[in-house]
Amino acid sequence: MCGIVGYLGEQQAAPILLDGLSKLEYRGYDSAGICVRDGESDTVVVKAKGRLKVLSEKTDGGRAVRGGCGIGHTRWATHGEPSEKNAHPHHSADNNVVAVHNGIIENYQELKEKLTKKGYSFYSQTDTEVAVNLIDYYYKKNDRDPVQALERSMMRIRGSYALAVMFKEYPEEIYAARKDSPMIIGVSGEDVYIASDVPALLKYTRSVYYIGNMEIARLQKGGVSFFNMDREEIGKELTEIKWDEESAEKGGYEHYMMKEIHEQPKAIRDTLNSVVHDGEISFTDIGLSDEEIRGISTIYIVACGSAYHVGMTLRYVIEDLAKIPVNVDLASEFRYRRPLLMEDGLVIVISQSGETADSLAALREARSRGIRTLGIVNVVGSSIAREADNVFYTLAGPEIAVATTKAYSAQLIAGYLLAIQFAKVRGKLEEEQYHRMIDELGTLPGKIEKILEDKERIQWFASKFSNAKDIFFIGRGIDYAAGMEGSLKMKEISYVHSEAYAAGELKHGTISLIEDGILVIGLLTQQELYEKMISNLVEVKSRGAYLMGLTTYGNYSIEDTADFAVYIPRTDSHFTTSLAIIPLQLLGYYVSVSKGLDVDKPRNLAKSVTVE
């Protein structure tokens, strides 16, 4: 959530900070601010409530604020209402310490009371101001040493945080610290950058360091030093970001979401090609051997949001192909239900960012119990990627829109590949079936492109239902899982109440919600369940529903029941979600556009949920 940027070097900092913050707008925010220092002169702090353009106007695009060292922030309100006073950066009473912060400090009230007794006063309602004054307290108590002040503060703070801190007596340095909240540091010659996500840096450098959990960094012109909690200097290797700046821009599309919908064929091809060589799947880079695969008794998939819906699809696919029991958990519930985990199980954690707080906590819970973990992530060097025993990188590239599309599709492909390879290694797939399924995966990008060629028809249909109050998605088996994701896409960007139901549950209460004119979207891609789904559609139509049927080419009898039919190319029944989701993504997108909403930055949502 929130966004952090920082710059130190030979250029003017403010324009760079504003530009970096603009690349992080997709993370969600309600206020913004920057702090800039020009040598040993006083720091200048400028803050604004609302969109970043307000802050840009207040600073004349950054030109009105001079200095080569600064930090900036876009805030998502947690402690304290959205306001200029509560916006970051925050400072100590004497301006000795200035900082920006992502995360939540759970014991801020306790720390605030103790600091108040030490003579500190507070002007905001934020937990961040408490952290700033705590750092100031330990700085003055411990020989005015920034690293020691941060280390002592980190020992006292409970919660998650990424901090970028400036000290008055160190005018050409920025300090950083992190625990369970993402942060990267980029270098380019004498210029040093800090950010909470890659897109903020791509314009300036692709050479980055990943600051580890419970580590401190000191940024100086031309270099970065890292320290552990014993204040010992530690070495780091530079990592090259493969994404380029162009891939993080709109490329002529009106919204990032539409661009990313069209990038799904490439994301699938790239993810396939990363592990499929000469018609065979190789997990050498992932680190899973055939012996380890054969030894897995149970799979536990843990994820949030759309990634959870990927897990729901993969449960059907893995169990059917590999004959391994699969449990799927919301990461936010996984720890708290105290799950019973088999020692020879495998916990698969799915996360686009690799920083999702609940998913990361679930990963750590599994590892603390000695269970093997596999991360399916899109961001190289992210926390889940670093901490999991094995990593399967999806190659979706940067995903900017809050509503995931191409990362979801790449995660599905990664899961299919795992299912196919597990099935082969465990003797559940014949050689001919194995190669046939790999070949079929290779056809999915072209079939998605065919669906996208007919998107204007979806646009027309969406315009008819832009004022809908309720929409229901129904399906059975894999189609139910796909409906869950279609429903989420609809509600998160169009603000239409939508729900997905297992079609077989209609008579157990859900059908009472059906009334005249309500839109029901039925998914019928599983041929063995087609007739049962037709019966379900007839049930809701007889109660006044308007029906959209989504099925494969050839099932034209759907038009006898549905008011509007959408067809997708035929594929192996295990892989139909990858095709069925495309019209549903388009439908949610076009309903949102018809309502004049901000598709890429829906209200109250953030791209990466890095706090509980």
C-alpha positions in Angstrom: 0.0 0.0 0.0 1.3 3.6 0.3 4.4 4.6 -1.7 7.9 5.7 -0.8 10.5 7.3 -2.9 13.9 8.9 -2.1 16.7 10.5 -4.0 20.3 11.6 -3.3 22.7 12.9 -5.9 23.7 15.7 -8.2 20.3 16.5 -9.6 17.3 18.4 -8.1 15.5 15.9 -5.9 11.9 17.3 -6.0 11.0 16.6 -9.6 12.5 13.1 -9.3 10.4 12.5 -6.1 7.2 13.6 -7.8 7.9 11.5 -10.9 8.6 8.5 -8.7 5.4 9.0 -6.7 3.4 9.2 -10.0 4.7 5.8 -10.9 3.4 4.4 -7.6 -0.1 5.9 -7.8 -1.6 2.5 -8.6 -0.7 1.4 -5.0 -3.6 3.6 -3.7 -3.3 6.8 -1.6 -5.3 9.7 -0.2 -2.5 12.3 0.4 1.1 13.0 -0.6 4.2 14.9 0.5 7.9 15.5 0.0 10.8 16.6 2.1 13.9 18.1 0.4 17.2 19.4 1.8 19.7 21.6 0.0 23.1 20.9 1.7 23.1 22.0 5.3 20.2 24.4 4.9 16.8 23.8 6.5 14.6 21.0 5.2 11.5 22.0 3.2 8.4 19.8 3.7 5.4 20.2 1.4 2.2 18.1 1.8 -1.2 18.0 0.2 -4.4 16.1 0.6 -5.9 14.4 -2.5 -4.3 13.4 -5.7 -0.6 13.9 -6.5 -1.4 16.7 -9.0 -2.3 18.9 -6.0 1.2 18.5 -4.5 2.8 19.0 -7.9 0.9 22.3 -8.3 2.0 23.5 -4.8 5.6 22.9 -5.8 5.4 24.0 -9.4 6.3 20.5 -10.5 9.1 20.4 -7.9 10.9 23.4 -9.4 10.0 25.6 -6.4 11.8 23.2 -3.9 15.6 23.2 -4.3 17.9 20.5 -3.1 19.6 17.3 -4.1 18.5 15.1 -1.2 14.9 14.2 -0.4 12.2 11.7 0.4 8.5 11.5 -0.7 5.4 9.5 0.1 1.9 8.8 -1.0 -0.2 7.9 2.1 -3.1 5.4 2.5 -4.8 6.4 5.8 -4.6 3.9 8.6 -4.0 5.8 11.8 -5.7 9.2 11.4 -8.0 10.6 8.8 -6.8 11.7 5.3 -5.5 15.2 5.8 -2.5 17.4 5.2 -1.5 17.2 8.9 -1.5 13.4 8.8 0.2 13.2 5.5 3.9 12.2 5.3 6.7 13.1 5.7 6.6 13.5 9.5 9.2 15.3 11.6 10.3 15.5 15.2 9.6 18.7 17.2 13.0 20.3 16.4 13.1 18.9 12.8 16.1 16.8 13.7 14.5 13.7 12.2 12.2 13.5 9.2 10.8 10.3 7.8 8.2 8.5 5.6 6.8 5.1 6.5 4.8 2.3 5.0 3.2 -0.3 7.3 1.5 -0.3 10.6 3.1 0.1 14.0 1.0 -2.0 16.3 2.3 -0.7 19.6 2.3 2.9 18.7 -0.1 3.9 21.5 2.2 2.4 24.1 5.3 4.1 22.6 3.4 7.4 22.3 2.6 7.3 26.0 6.2 6.6 27.0 7.5 9.4 24.7 5.0 11.8 26.1 6.4 11.2 29.5 9.8 12.0 28.1 8.6 15.4 27.0 7.6 14.7 23.4 4.4 16.2 21.9 2.5 15.1 18.8 0.8 17.1 16.1 -0.8 14.3 14.1 -2.9 11.2 14.7 -0.4 8.9 12.9 1.7 6.0 14.1 4.5 7.3 11.9 5.0 10.4 14.0 5.5 8.1 17.0 8.2 6.3 15.1 9.9 9.6 14.1 10.1 10.7 17.7 11.2 7.3 18.9 14.1 7.5 16.4 14.9 11.0 17.6 14.9 9.9 21.2 17.4 7.1 20.6 19.5 9.3 18.3 20.0 11.8 21.1 20.5 9.2 23.7 23.1 7.1 21.8 25.9 9.4 20.6 23.8 10.9 17.7 24.5 7.7 15.7 21.7 7.2 13.0 22.4 3.5 12.6 22.2 2.9 16.3 19.1 5.0 16.7 17.3 3.0 14.0 18.5 -0.3 15.5 17.2 0.6 18.9 13.9 1.8 17.5 13.4 -1.3 15.5 13.9 -3.4 18.6 11.0 -1.5 20.2 8.6 -1.3 17.3 6.1 -4.1 16.8 4.4 -4.4 13.4 5.5 -3.9 9.8 7.4 -1.0 8.3 9.6 0.4 5.6 11.2 3.6 6.8 13.2 6.3 4.9 14.7 8.7 7.3 16.7 11.9 7.1 18.8 13.4 10.0 19.5 17.1 10.2 23.2 16.5 11.1 23.7 14.2 8.1 22.4 16.5 5.3 23.7 14.4 2.4 22.5 11.0 3.6 19.3 9.0 3.7 18.8 6.0 6.0 16.4 3.2 5.5 15.0 0.3 7.6 12.5 -2.4 6.9 10.5 -5.2 8.5 7.8 -7.0 6.4 7.3 -4.1 4.1 8.9 -3.9 0.7 11.7 -1.5 -0.2 14.4 -1.4 -2.9 17.5 0.8 -3.4 18.7 1.7 -6.9 22.1 3.2 -8.0 23.3 4.9 -11.1 26.7 6.5 -10.8 26.6 9.1 -8.0 22.8 9.0 -7.9 21.1 6.8 -5.3 17.3 6.1 -5.2 15.0 4.4 -2.8 11.4 3.2 -3.5 8.8 0.8 -2.4 8.3 -0.7 -5.8 10.2 -1.1 -9.1 8.2 1.2 -11.4 9.4 4.3 -9.5 13.0 3.5 -10.4 12.8 2.2 -14.0 13.3 5.6 -15.6 16.6 6.1 -13.7 18.2 2.7 -13.1 17.7 -1.0 -13.3 20.5 -1.8 -10.9 19.0 -2.3 -7.5 19.7 -3.7 -4.0 17.1 -5.5 -2.0 17.2 -4.4 1.7 16.5 -7.5 3.8 14.2 -7.9 6.6 15.4 -6.3 9.9 18.2 -4.5 8.0 19.3 -0.9 7.9 20.8 0.9 4.9 22.8 4.2 4.7 22.5 6.0 1.3 25.3 8.3 0.4 26.2 9.8 -3.0 27.6 7.0 -5.1 27.1 4.2 -2.7 25.0 2.3 -0.2 26.0 0.5 3.0 23.9 -2.2 4.8 23.9 -3.2 8.4 22.3 -6.0 10.4 20.7 -5.7 13.9 24.1 -6.0 15.5 25.1 -2.9 13.5 27.7 -4.9 11.6 28.2 -3.9 8.0 27.0 -6.6 5.6 27.6 -7.2 1.9 25.0 -7.0 -0.9 25.0 -7.9 -4.6 23.4 -5.7 -7.2 20.4 -7.2 -9.0 19.5 -6.1 -12.5 15.7 -5.5 -13.1 14.7 -7.0 -16.5 11.6 -4.8 -16.8 12.1 -1.7 -18.9 10.3 1.6 -18.5 8.2 1.2 -21.6 6.7 -2.0 -20.2 5.4 0.0 -17.2 3.7 2.6 -19.4 0.3 2.6 -21.1 1.5 2.0 -24.6 -1.4 3.9 -26.3 -4.2 2.2 -24.3 -6.6 4.3 -22.4 -6.0 2.4 -19.2 -3.3 0.2 -17.8 -5.9 -2.5 -17.2 -6.8 -2.8 -20.9 -3.1 -2.8 -21.8 -2.5 -5.6 -19.3 -5.5 -7.6 -20.6 -3.8 -7.5 -24.0 -0.5 -8.5 -22.6 -1.8 -11.8 -21.3 -0.7 -13.9 -24.3 2.8 -12.6 -23.9 2.8 -13.2 -20.1 1.6 -16.8 -20.7 4.2 -17.5 -23.5 7.1 -16.1 -21.4 6.1 -18.1 -18.3 5.7 -21.3 -20.4 9.1 -20.8 -22.1 10.8 -20.3 -18.8 10.4 -23.9 -17.9 9.4 -25.7 -21.1 12.4 -26.7 -23.3 12.2 -29.0 -26.3 8.7 -30.1 -25.3 9.7 -31.1 -21.8 9.0 -29.3 -18.4 12.2 -28.7 -16.4 12.0 -27.5 -12.8 15.8 -27.2 -12.5 15.7 -23.4 -11.9 12.8 -23.8 -9.4 14.8 -26.4 -7.4 12.2 -29.2 -7.2 13.6 -32.6 -8.0 11.6 -35.6 -9.1 12.4 -37.3 -5.8 11.0 -34.4 -3.9 7.9 -34.3 -6.0 7.2 -38.0 -5.5 7.6 -37.5 -1.7 4.8 -34.9 -1.4 1.7 -36.2 0.3 -0.5 -33.1 0.4 -0.5 -29.6 -1.2 -1.6 -26.5 0.7 -2.3 -23.5 -1.5 -2.3 -20.2 0.4 -3.1 -16.8 -1.2 -5.3 -13.7 -1.1 -7.7 -12.1 -3.6 -7.3 -13.2 -7.2 -4.4 -15.4 -6.3 -6.7 -17.3 -4.0 -9.0 -17.8 -7.0 -6.0 -19.2 -8.9 -5.6 -21.7 -6.1 -9.3 -22.7 -6.3 -8.8 -23.5 -10.0 -5.6 -25.4 -9.3 -7.2 -27.5 -6.7 -9.4 -29.1 -9.3 -6.5 -29.4 -11.8 -3.9 -30.8 -9.5 -6.2 -33.3 -7.8 -7.5 -34.6 -11.1 -4.1 -34.9 -12.9 -1.6 -35.6 -10.1 -4.0 -37.3 -7.6 -2.6 -35.3 -4.7 -5.0 -33.9 -2.1 -5.1 -30.1 -2.2 -6.3 -27.7 0.4 -6.8 -24.0 -0.5 -6.7 -21.4 2.3 -7.1 -17.6 2.4 -3.8 -16.4 3.7 -5.5 -14.1 6.2 -7.1 -17.2 7.8 -4.4 -19.7 7.4 -2.4 -18.9 10.6 -5.4 -18.3 12.8 -7.1 -21.6 12.2 -3.9 -23.4 13.3 -3.9 -25.7 10.3 -2.8 -29.3 10.6 0.0 -29.7 8.2 1.6 -33.0 7.0 5.4 -33.1 7.5 5.8 -34.3 3.9 3.4 -31.6 2.5 4.1 -28.7 0.3 2.8 -25.2 1.0 2.4 -23.2 -2.2 2.1 -19.4 -1.6 0.9 -17.4 -4.6 1.5 -13.6 -4.7 2.0 -11.2 -7.6 4.1 -8.8 -5.6 5.8 -11.3 -3.3 5.1 -8.9 -0.5 1.5 -9.6 0.5 1.6 -9.4 4.3 -0.8 -12.3 5.0 0.8 -14.6 2.4 4.2 -13.8 3.7 3.1 -14.6 7.3 1.6 -17.9 6.1 4.9 -18.8 4.4 6.8 -18.1 7.6 4.3 -20.2 9.6 4.8 -23.1 7.3 8.6 -22.8 7.4 8.6 -22.6 11.2 6.9 -26.0 11.2 9.5 -27.5 8.9 7.1 -27.7 5.9 8.6 -27.3 2.4 7.4 -24.1 0.7 7.1 -23.0 -2.9 6.4 -19.4 -3.9 4.7 -18.4 -7.2 5.6 -14.8 -7.5 6.1 -12.2 -10.2 8.7 -9.9 -8.6 12.3 -11.1 -8.5 13.9 -10.6 -5.1 10.6 -10.0 -3.2 10.3 -11.2 0.3 8.3 -14.4 -0.6 10.8 -15.2 -3.3 13.8 -14.8 -0.9 12.2 -16.8 1.9 10.5 -19.7 0.2 12.4 -22.9 -0.3 11.6 -23.0 -4.0 10.4 -20.2 -6.3 8.5 -20.3 -9.6 8.7 -16.9 -11.2 5.8 -15.8 -13.4 7.1 -13.6 -16.2 4.2 -11.2 -16.4 6.3 -8.0 -16.2 5.2 -5.0 -14.3 1.4 -4.9 -13.5 0.2 -1.4 -12.7 -3.6 -1.6 -12.6 -4.9 -2.5 -9.2 -7.2 -5.2 -10.7 -4.9 -8.0 -11.7 -5.2 -9.6 -15.1 -2.0 -10.8 -16.6 -0.4 -11.8 -13.3 -3.5 -13.9 -12.6 -3.2 -15.6 -16.0 0.5 -16.2 -15.5 -0.1 -17.7 -12.1 -2.7 -20.1 -13.7 -0.1 -21.2 -16.2 2.5 -21.8 -13.5 0.0 -24.0 -11.6 -0.9 -26.0 -14.7 2.8 -26.7 -15.3 3.2 -27.9 -11.7 0.1 -30.1 -12.1 1.3 -31.7 -15.3 4.8 -32.3 -14.1 3.7 -33.7 -10.8 1.3 -36.0 -12.6 4.0 -37.3 -14.9 6.7 -37.8 -12.2 4.2 -39.6 -10.0 3.1 -41.9 -12.9 -0.4 -40.5 -13.3 0.1 -39.3 -16.9 1.2 -41.3 -19.9 3.9 -39.8 -22.1 1.5 -39.1 -24.9 -0.9 -37.3 -22.6 2.0 -35.3 -21.1 3.1 -34.0 -24.4 -0.4 -33.3 -25.6 -1.1 -31.2 -22.6 2.1 -29.2 -22.9 1.3 -28.6 -26.6 -2.2 -27.4 -25.7 -0.8 -24.9 -23.2 1.2 -23.5 -26.1 -2.0 -22.8 -28.0 -3.6 -20.7 -25.2 -1.9 -17.3 -26.1 -3.3 -17.5 -29.7 -6.8 -18.5 -28.4 -6.8 -15.5 -26.0 -5.8 -13.2 -28.9 -8.8 -14.6 -30.9 -11.2 -13.7 -27.9 -9.7 -10.2 -27.7 -10.5 -9.7 -31.4 -14.2 -9.8 -30.5 -14.1 -7.4 -27.4 -16.4 -4.8 -29.0 -19.3 -7.3 -28.6 -18.6 -7.5 -24.8 -18.4 -3.7 -24.7 -21.9 -3.4 -26.2 -23.3 -5.9 -23.7 -21.6 -4.1 -20.8 -23.2 -0.8 -21.7 -26.6 -2.4 -21.3 -25.8 -3.3 -17.7 -23.7 -0.4 -16.5 -26.5 0.6 -14.1 -26.9 -2.9 -12.7 -27.2 -3.2 -8.9 -26.6 -6.9 -8.5 -24.9 -9.5 -10.8 -24.5 -13.2 -10.0 -22.0 -15.6 -11.5 -22.8 -19.3 -11.4 -20.8 -22.4 -12.4 -19.7 -25.8 -11.4 -16.3 -27.2 -10.7 -13.6 -25.2 -12.5 -16.2 -22.8 -13.8 -17.2 -21.9 -10.2 -13.6 -21.0 -9.5 -13.5 -18.9 -12.7 -16.8 -17.2 -11.7 -15.3 -16.2 -8.4 -12.6 -14.2 -10.2 -15.1 -12.8 -12.7 -17.2 -11.6 -9.8 -14.2 -10.0 -8.1 -13.3 -8.1 -11.3 -16.8 -6.8 -11.6 -17.1 -5.6 -8.0 -13.6 -4.2 -7.5 -13.6 -1.8 -10.5 -17.3 -1.1 -11.3 -18.6 -1.1 -7.7 -21.5 -3.3 -8.7 -22.5 -5.8 -6.1 -21.7 -9.2 -7.5 -21.4 -12.7 -6.1 -20.2 -16.1 -7.4 -22.1 -19.2 -6.4 -21.7 -22.9 -7.0 -24.6 -23.6 -9.3 -25.6 -26.7 -7.4 -26.2 -24.5 -4.3 -28.9 -22.4 -5.9 -31.7 -24.3 -4.3 -30.1 -24.0 -0.9 -31.0 -20.4 -0.5 -29.3 -18.4 -3.3 -32.2 -18.6 -5.7 -34.3 -16.4 -3.4 -32.2 -13.5 -4.6 -33.2 -13.8 -8.2 -35.8 -11.2 -9.4 -36.9 -9.7 -12.7 -34.1 -8.3 -14.8 -31.2 -9.3 -12.6 -28.2 -10.3 -14.6 -26.9 -13.9 -14.1 -23.8 -15.0 -15.8 -23.5 -18.8 -16.3 -20.2 -20.5 -17.1 -20.5 -23.7 -19.0 -17.0 -24.8 -20.2 -17.0 -28.2 -18.6 -18.6 -30.5 -21.1 -19.6 -33.2 -18.6 -21.4 -30.6 -16.5 -23.0 -28.8 -19.5 -26.5 -30.3 -19.2 -26.7 -29.7 -15.4 -25.7 -26.1 -15.9 -28.4 -25.6 -18.6 -30.9 -26.8 -16.0 -29.6 -24.3 -13.5 -29.9 -21.5 -16.1 -33.5 -22.5 -16.8 -34.2 -22.3 -13.0 -33.0 -18.7 -12.7 -34.5 -17.6 -16.0 -37.9 -18.9 -14.9 -37.7 -16.5 -12.0 -37.0 -13.4 -14.2 -33.2 -13.4 -14.6 -31.5 -12.0 -17.7 -28.9 -14.6 -18.7 -25.5 -14.4 -20.2 -24.0 -17.8 -21.0 -20.3 -18.3 -21.5 -19.4 -21.5 -23.2 -17.1 -23.1 -25.8 -17.6 -23.0 -29.6 -19.9 -25.7 -30.6 -22.3 -25.5 -27.7 -24.7 -23.4 -29.7 -27.7 -24.8 -27.9 -26.9 -22.3 -25.2 -28.8 -19.8 -27.3 -32.1 -21.6 -26.6 -31.7 -20.6 -23.0 -29.4 -17.6 -22.6 -30.3 -14.1 -23.7 -26.7 -13.4 -24.7 -24.0 -15.9 -25.5 -20.2 -15.6 -25.4 -18.1 -18.2 -26.9 -14.4 -19.2 -26.2 -12.2 -21.6 -28.2 -12.1 -25.2 -27.1 -9.2 -26.4 -25.1 -8.4 -29.1 -22.6 -11.1 -28.9 -19.9 -8.4 -28.4 -17.2 -7.3 -25.1 -18.8 -10.6 -23.4 -19.6 -10.3 -20.8 -16.9 -7.5 -19.2 -18.9 -9.9 -18.5 -21.7 -13.1 -18.0 -19.8 -11.6 -15.2 -17.7 -10.9 -13.0 -20.6 -14.5 -12.0 -21.5 -15.2 -11.6 -17.7 -12.2 -9.2 -17.3 -13.4 -7.3 -20.4 -17.0 -7.2 -19.0 -15.8 -5.7 -15.6 -13.6 -3.2 -17.5 -16.3 -2.0 -19.8 -19.0 -1.7 -17.1 -16.5 0.5 -15.1 -15.7 2.6 -18.2 -19.4 3.1 -18.9 -19.9 4.4 -15.4 -17.0 6.9 -15.8 -14.9 5.3 -13.0 -11.2 5.3 -12.5 -10.5 1.8 -13.8 -6.8 1.6 -12.8 -7.2 3.0 -9.3 -10.6 1.9 -7.8 -11.6 3.5 -4.6 -10.4 2.1 -1.3 -8.1 -0.5 -2.9 -4.3 -0.8 -3.2 -2.2 -2.9 -5.6 -0.1 -4.5 -2.9 -1.6 -5.2 0.5 1.6 -5.1 2.7 -0.2 -4.8 6.0 -2.7 -7.1 7.7 
